């Protein structure tokens, strides 16, 4: 046991907590300074958490096979960027993006169709709502059997997983345009398509982006889990399951770091686009 | 609206609204479309079963030297031994065979496997809900916790947590923690996010006026919590618990994959995919779906009863 490191980590944790509390006391309401503080506080908290992790692991001599310290994981990330990039390309750039685009695209189109035909809406929506709650990841072995080991089968899993949230959300979104606005479109003698493109779709955008954001996480989960059922010798899910078997836990953490980074970046990009598209929404108004 | 002048002012959509869509037999009106869609899915399933299984069956028959006629091909695809896509009745037959016709104690009983998965789901769900509620209470009552923890909770939802599952299982196995608990931990990890986020929203849902009222009563924080914040968070709690229990099940199933677990629905999926037993995969998948639907329905029902007891108007 290494008491010095333990004490240092604990001291850093307490100091960070104290600084955070002091910062929050000094935080003015609104303004640039408040925004900086809102950013610094969680970052400091995260840093303190990492320091505590590092300190506890090193202080109690936890074997790296159980839990490697963050510094060791970082070292592994830096030394094996080639492998990580190849896995990222296989899983994210091929499987996730293709499946995400196809799943969200088809969900969106079917939603417009369902919205147009009242009978379909009454029939499809309850079924789609049910499907959205089911453990769809389970189709992974079937898709691997149908479409082979390469990324196509993973994209298929992602497609199925992302389809239903998109369908349900878009249908709900298409209903939010208020009566007044729809009546206004009627008085302009606008047809179905004009009302759809100029009023109802823009009004549905918050819902569509909600689905896109939910799906961004689902897509990564789907692709990684599908790789547990068989892959060529590359891919994030494949790497995780094999390196766990070889007890290279630091490599697993490196892979999780990449997955976390990819997931957050994907979500962040979608949130930025959302901000641009739905600038009129109350949640973005200042 | 008896005034004829008013009628001229009625807008088209108001007219549409007044059209009696749900007359007597509204339940019937609602059921017909759903049943139609379900029927359409079944028909499509059969069609695809024929299309996907036919090449394999024709091939097999030709190798034996007995080419199949058209009708023979169709019947063969309905009863293939290793179908690409099993026909629905094959899945139903397998489900019947493994649930009703097999004793529950047998390793081949799907009820036994579902029970294994459900037990870790429920344990993980309970732990996750408790953790989520505790976190939410902390976040609502401590500004420091709110500002430092909440951004991470939201960020962590964008991370494919499931990637952690194999490692957690294997590492816990290495230090001799096996069986229910590791799987339940994965479920817990997935389940606590929606509960924490929903509860924070719920605990903050009382209006300022009501909070001020508690203040004028000089209520302590604990009193405000038990008498105002807590009760008003209950509907939020049940909404997020429905999400949580669905993903707790996903977590339990995925947690069964990496170690090649011998029991559970995930293990059935894995074994089915190793040995090419498509009927087994499909029946495990349907079983998992039934479980998910049942769990969500139960949580929903409990939520309805509880909120009605607490005086929420339906």
Boltz contact constraints between the chains, C-beta under 6 A:
constraints:
  - contact:
      token1: [A, 20]
      token2: [B, 144]
      max_distance: 6.0
  - contact:
      token1: [A, 20]
      token2: [B, 148]
      max_distance: 6.0
  - contact:
      token1: [A, 21]
      token2: [B, 144]
      max_distance: 6.0
  - contact:
      token1: [A, 24]
      token2: [B, 143]
      max_distance: 6.0
  - contact:
      token1: [A, 24]
      token2: [B, 144]
      max_distance: 6.0
  - contact:
      token1: [A, 24]
      token2: [B, 147]
      max_distance: 6.0
  - contact:
      token1: [A, 41]
      token2: [B, 147]
      max_distance: 6.0
  - contact:
      token1: [A, 41]
      token2: [B, 148]
      max_distance: 6.0
  - contact:
      token1: [A, 42]
      token2: [B, 148]
      max_distance: 6.0
  - contact:
      token1: [A, 42]
      token2: [B, 151]
      max_distance: 6.0
  - contact:
      token1: [A, 45]
      token2: [B, 148]
      max_distance: 6.0
  - contact:
      token1: [A, 66]
      token2: [B, 171]
      max_distance: 6.0
  - contact:
      token1: [A, 119]
      token2: [B, 33]
      max_distance: 6.0
  - contact:
      token1: [A, 122]
      token2: [B, 33]
      max_distance: 6.0
  - contact:
      token1: [A, 123]
      token2: [B, 33]
      max_distance: 6.0
  - contact:
      token1: [A, 123]
      token2: [B, 34]
      max_distance: 6.0
  - contact:
      token1: [A, 123]
      token2: [B, 36]
      max_distance: 6.0
  - contact:
      token1: [A, 123]
      token2: [B, 37]
      max_distance: 6.0
  - contact:
      token1: [A, 124]
      token2: [B, 37]
      max_distance: 6.0
  - contact:
      token1: [A, 126]
      token2: [B, 34]
      max_distance: 6.0
  - contact:
      token1: [A, 127]
      token2: [B, 37]
      max_distance: 6.0
  - contact:
      token1: [A, 133]
      token2: [B, 246]
      max_distance: 6.0
  - contact:
      token1: [A, 133]
      token2: [B, 292]
      max_distance: 6.0
  - contact:
      token1: [A, 133]
      token2: [B, 296]
      max_distance: 6.0
  - contact:
      token1: [A, 134]
      token2: [B, 289]
      max_distance: 6.0
  - contact:
      token1: [A, 134]
      token2: [B, 292]
      max_distance: 6.0
  - contact:
      token1: [A, 135]
      token2: [B, 249]
      max_distance: 6.0
  - contact:
      token1: [A, 135]
      token2: [B, 250]
      max_distance: 6.0
  - contact:
      token1: [A, 135]
      token2: [B, 253]
      max_distance: 6.0
  - contact:
      token1: [A, 135]
      token2: [B, 288]
      max_distance: 6.0
  - contact:
      token1: [A, 135]
      token2: [B, 292]
      max_distance: 6.0
  - contact:
      token1: [A, 137]
      token2: [B, 250]
      max_distance: 6.0
  - contact:
      token1: [A, 138]
      token2: [B, 269]
      max_distance: 6.0
  - contact:
      token1: [A, 138]
      token2: [B, 285]
      max_distance: 6.0
  - contact:
      token1: [A, 138]
      token2: [B, 288]
      max_distance: 6.0
  - contact:
      token1: [A, 141]
      token2: [B, 269]
      max_distance: 6.0
  - contact:
      token1: [A, 141]
      token2: [B, 273]
      max_distance: 6.0
  - contact:
      token1: [A, 141]
      token2: [B, 281]
      max_distance: 6.0
  - contact:
      token1: [A, 142]
      token2: [B, 281]
      max_distance: 6.0
  - contact:
      token1: [A, 179]
      token2: [B, 13]
      max_distance: 6.0
  - contact:
      token1: [A, 182]
      token2: [B, 13]
      max_distance: 6.0
  - contact:
      token1: [A, 183]
      token2: [B, 11]
      max_distance: 6.0
  - contact:
      token1: [A, 183]
      token2: [B, 13]
      max_distance: 6.0
  - contact:
      token1: [A, 186]
      token2: [B, 12]
      max_distance: 6.0
  - contact:
      token1: [A, 217]
      token2: [B, 158]
      max_distance: 6.0
  - contact:
      token1: [A, 220]
      token2: [B, 160]
      max_distance: 6.0
  - contact:
      token1: [A, 221]
      token2: [B, 160]
      max_distance: 6.0
  - contact:
      token1: [A, 221]
      token2: [B, 162]
      max_distance: 6.0
  - contact:
      token1: [A, 224]
      token2: [B, 160]
      max_distance: 6.0
  - contact:
      token1: [A, 224]
      token2: [B, 163]
      max_distance: 6.0
  - contact:
      token1: [A, 225]
      token2: [B, 162]
      max_distance: 6.0
  - contact:
      token1: [A, 225]
      token2: [B, 254]
      max_distance: 6.0
  - contact:
      token1: [A, 228]
      token2: [B, 257]
      max_distance: 6.0
  - contact:
      token1: [A, 229]
      token2: [B, 273]
      max_distance: 6.0
  - contact:
      token1: [A, 240]
      token2: [B, 163]
      max_distance: 6.0
  - contact:
      token1: [A, 240]
      token2: [B, 166]
      max_distance: 6.0
  - contact:
      token1: [A, 241]
      token2: [B, 166]
      max_distance: 6.0
  - contact:
      token1: [A, 241]
      token2: [B, 258]
      max_distance: 6.0
  - contact:
      token1: [A, 244]
      token2: [B, 166]
      max_distance: 6.0
  - contact:
      token1: [A, 244]
      token2: [B, 167]
      max_distance: 6.0
  - contact:
      token1: [A, 244]
      token2: [B, 170]
      max_distance: 6.0
  - contact:
      token1: [A, 252]
      token2: [B, 167]
      max_distance: 6.0
  - contact:
      token1: [A, 256]
      token2: [B, 163]
      max_distance: 6.0
  - contact:
      token1: [A, 259]
      token2: [B, 160]
      max_distance: 6.0
  - contact:
      token1: [A, 259]
      token2: [B, 163]
      max_distance: 6.0
  - contact:
      token1: [A, 260]
      token2: [B, 159]
      max_distance: 6.0
  - contact:
      token1: [A, 263]
      token2: [B, 158]
      max_distance: 6.0
  - contact:
      token1: [A, 263]
      token2: [B, 159]
      max_distance: 6.0
  - contact:
      token1: [A, 263]
      token2: [B, 160]
      max_distance: 6.0
  - contact:
      token1: [A, 264]
      token2: [B, 155]
      max_distance: 6.0
  - contact:
      token1: [A, 264]
      token2: [B, 158]
      max_distance: 6.0
  - contact:
      token1: [A, 267]
      token2: [B, 158]
      max_distance: 6.0
